[in-house]
Amino acid sequence: MTAHPPRTRWHVETYYRTDAVWVPGEPLDSRQAAVNELARLADEYPTWPDGTVTARRIVLETTTYTDLTTEPGPFRLPKGGFVLTDTSGQDLAAVPGETPDGWPAVRLVVGSSEVGHAETTVPLDRLEEVIAGMRDTARQAGARCDNANCAGSCPGCYRPPATDRP
């Protein structure tokens, strides 16, 4: 059960290389405001005092408030969409949804009613990017490592143990 509507805020972060951390700036209400702030900071403070270029990035903060005082019911996927259940009972689902501002989207959900779930909402104009990323990840997972010094621990060298299939 959601206690409050989800909150999204934009930040322009600055990388502090002496501490090796990204530090967020003030929260902003829109991506355009973050783009404007990034441009302003780049114009006013392009470098550190020693002359090195200041690294900055735009990030989106998303927060969901969940009421944990009530007993959650079993996790149920909405009707429609696509569900793939793996051998351990975990589901990967792509179901119809919408962005916080009401635009059509696809909700990607991973998990089960026994262990809980995680989800993200992908706007339709970014869906092909997600699919391309998944295909690229699959190609990487299936590739063989060509490093002669690899001990077989990288994803490209890993092969699951062979099992007899009935």
Buried (B, 14 or more C-beta within 10 A) or exposed (E): EEEEEEEBBBBBBBEEEEEEEBEEBEEBEEEEBBBEBBEEBEEEEEEBEEEEEBEBEBEEEEEEEEEEEEEEEEBEBEEEBEEEEEEEEBBEBBBEBBEEEEEEBBBBBEBBBEEEBEBEBBBEEEBEEBEEEEEEEEEEEEEEBEEEEEEEEEEBBEEEEEEEEE
